[in-house]
Amino acid sequence: MKWLSKYSSQDLLYIAILSALGLAIKPIVTPLIHLISAPLMIPGGSLAGGLYMMWLALAVAIVKKPGAGFLVGLTQSIVMLSIGFFGSHGAVSLISYTLPGIVVEVTSIFFRKKDTIYSLVWMCTLANITGAIVVTILVMRLALIPLFISLVAATISGIIGGILSYSIYVKLTSYNII
């Protein structure tokens, strides 16, 4: 646990809060998204994923230390597995929550400033695409055309999630919360 020593208590608190928000928003958003996605035969997670992944990108922007996005994803996966709420993904949840966090971290390397709208949109979009790929290949086992439709939905949702995370970041900064 020595690697956690680079994070302050405040950093860890932000990571915990963003992890909780990411988990809390899921049961609220998922049924609403399924109202739209089910008739269109689009996987709901791909369409709603931007709203889940925005918290990973926001962690990178707020904490400003390598590994924050990964820790949010890891924390979410551990909480999901420990409370026994596997959903339809089962143990794949460990991968589907953690891998997007790793992608957020890798994507953030390419941006000098991690709190711009461009960096947050890219981080959120690539994380959502990663999550969609994991779920559509490992869980749903979709054919090529539905997979492509799922990835398009994930891209659109990721862009929206990135814009929302930037808006949240700007508001938190303007109110001197972060």
Buried (B, 14 or more C-beta within 10 A) or exposed (E): EEEEEEBEEEBBEBBBBBBBBBBEBBEEBBEEBBEEBEEEEBBBBBBBBBBBBBBBBBBBBBBBBEBBBBBBBBBBBBBBBEEEEEBEBEEBBBBBBBBBBBBBBBBBEEBEEBBBBEBBBBBBBBBBBBBBBBBBEEBBEBEEEBBEBBBBBBBBBBBBBBBBBBEBBEEBEEEEEB
